[in-house]
Each structure stands twice: as C-alpha cells, then as structure tokens.
Amino acid sequence: MKKLIFALTALLALLQYRLWMGENNLSEYFTLQTQITAQQESNAKLIARNEILKQEIIDLKSGTEAIEERARNELGLVKEGETFYRVVGSELIERNQFGQ
C-alpha cells in the first residue's frame, strides 16, 4: 500500500512540475492567450480597413464622380469655367498681420 501511495504522490509531483515549470506551462498559456486576443483585434481592424478599400475600388471603377472627387481633394482639380477660392482661417490672418 505504501508503494501505491508513493507512486501516486510521485505522479502528482511530476504532473504539478509539468503544469508550473515544464514546456507549455500555465504562464505560457496565459501569455499566448493575451497575444491571441491582441492579434484578433489587429486582424479585425485590418479587415475593416480592407473593406473600406474594397468599397473605394468599386467606386473608382464604377464611375467618374469618385475619381473627380479624389482629383479635387488631392490634386486641386479645377474645372474649366470654375473659380477657385481658398478660405484662410482668421488665426492665420492675425499671425500674418503681426508678422509672426
């Protein structure tokens, strides 16, 4: 009977050692869980960004309005017969008046 109790105690000690100190122990498990959560959040953000880019590609392929809008915003496109006005904020005007 003593041999059986000793064998079970030794087995329990071995299993506890592997649980706390061995390869793939509990601390590694919890670290991996936090890394998985962070990666899933990052993946969700990238998926959302990809969806926005897909919609933008569809808009650019389907018509000229999206292309024209981008040209106006990014390249300063002005159509023939239009007048371009640049609105300057009051803070910029005050700085220029006082030589700052």
N, C-alpha and C positions, 0 to 999 in steps of 0.2 A: 504494500500500500504506500509505503514511504517513497518507493521508486516512482510510482504513478504521480504522486503529488509533486515530487521533484521535477519530473518530466513536464508536467503541466505548467509549473512555475517557470521552468526554463523556456518553454514555448511562449508563454505570456511575456517574459522578459525580451525574448527575441522579436516578437511582434511589436512590442512597445518601442524597442530600439529602432526598428524599421519605420514605424509611424512617425517618430520625432526626429531621428537623425539620419535615416537611410536615404537612398535615392527616391526621388518623388515624394518627399515628406510633406507634412501638412503646411509648413511655411511656404514651400514652393507652390503648393496647390493654391493657397490664397493669393500669392503674388501673381500667378498665372490668371486667376480669376479677375483680378483688377486690370491686368493687361488686356484680357479678352474684352472686358467692358469698355475700356478706352478705345480699343480697335474698332469695336462695333459702333461707337459714337462717331469715330472718324469716318468709317465707311458710310454711315447714314448721311453725314454732311457731304461727302463726295458724290453719293448717289443723287442727292438733291441738286448739287451743282451741275451734274451731268444732265439731269432732266431739264434744267434751265437752258443749258447749252443746246440740247436737242431741239427745244422749242424755238430757240433763236435761229438755228439752222433751218428749220422748217419755214419760219417766217422769211428768212433771206432767200430761200429757194422759191417760195410761192409768189412773191410779188415785189414790186419796186418800192413800196412805201417804207418797208423796213430798211432797205438799202439807202433810200433817200434820208431817212431819219438818222441813220448812223453817219452818213456823209455830212449832214448838217451839224451834228453834235461833235464829231471827232475831227472833221476836216474843215469845218467852217464853210460849207457849201452855201452859195447864194445864187438863186435862180436869176435868169435874165429878167429885168424889169422890177426886181425886188430891191428894197433899200435895207441895208444892214445897219442896225443900231446896237451900240454896245452900252449897256447900263452899268455905270460905275457906282459903287456904294458910297454913301456920304462919308464914311470913315476914310476912304481913300482920298476923297476930295479934300478933307480937312488936313490930312497929312501933307498933301501936295501944296496946299496954300501956306502952310507954316514951314515948308522946306525940310520936312523930316523924312 
